[in-house]
Amino acid sequence: MKITKRQLRRIIREAIDQQSYDLGHEDAMSGIEPQLPDPDYMMGYNDVLIDSDRPPAKPPQDGSGKPLDPADLQYAHVGGRR
């Protein structure tokens, strides 16, 4: 069976949408505040909240995150264990 370019694009787009939904679902299950304003992410996030009888969350606003404090990264390093 051959797949056209159009069909392949649709399959890829659906897979990306599913990943975003799954990430939102996992974040809500973990109790993490919403991280992305993406509609698919928020749908997954809010599905968990609605299933647990909580009100749906609003997407995060740009610049609403806490500024990073360099002192918190004092012992952070890239890579594996030392």
C-alpha positions in Angstrom: 0.0 0.0 0.0 1.4 3.4 -1.0 1.0 6.5 1.1 0.8 9.9 -0.5 2.7 12.9 0.8 -0.6 14.4 1.9 -1.5 11.3 3.9 2.0 11.2 5.5 1.8 14.8 6.5 -1.6 14.1 8.2 -0.2 11.1 10.0 2.7 13.1 11.3 0.5 16.0 12.4 -1.8 13.6 14.3 1.2 12.0 16.0 2.5 15.3 17.1 -0.9 16.3 18.4 -1.2 13.1 20.4 2.3 13.6 22.0 1.2 17.1 23.1 -2.1 15.7 24.5 -0.2 12.9 26.3 2.2 15.4 27.9 -0.6 17.5 29.2 -2.3 14.4 30.6 0.9 13.3 32.3 1.5 16.8 33.8 -2.0 16.9 35.3 -1.7 13.4 36.7 1.6 14.5 38.4 0.1 17.6 39.8 2.3 19.9 37.8 0.9 23.3 36.8 0.1 23.7 33.0 3.4 24.4 31.1 2.3 25.0 27.5 -0.5 27.1 25.9 -0.9 24.5 23.2 -4.6 23.5 22.7 -3.9 19.8 22.5 -1.7 20.0 25.7 -4.5 21.8 27.5 -7.1 19.3 26.3 -5.1 16.4 27.8 -4.5 18.5 31.0 -8.1 19.4 31.4 -9.4 15.9 30.7 -7.7 14.7 33.9 -9.0 17.6 35.9 -12.6 17.1 34.6 -12.4 13.4 35.3 -11.5 14.1 38.9 -14.3 16.7 39.3 -12.1 19.7 39.4 -12.6 22.8 37.3 -10.6 23.1 34.0 -7.4 25.1 34.1 -6.5 28.1 31.9 -3.4 28.0 29.7 -0.3 29.7 31.1 0.3 33.3 30.1 3.6 34.4 28.5 6.0 35.6 31.1 4.0 34.1 33.9 6.8 31.7 35.0 9.1 32.3 38.0 12.5 33.8 37.0 15.4 31.4 37.3 17.8 32.0 40.1 21.4 31.1 39.1 22.1 30.1 42.7 19.7 27.2 42.3 21.9 25.9 39.5 25.1 26.0 41.5 25.7 22.3 41.5 23.9 21.5 38.2 25.9 20.0 35.3 25.2 18.6 31.9 25.7 15.0 31.3 25.6 11.9 33.5 26.7 11.3 37.0 30.1 12.4 38.3 
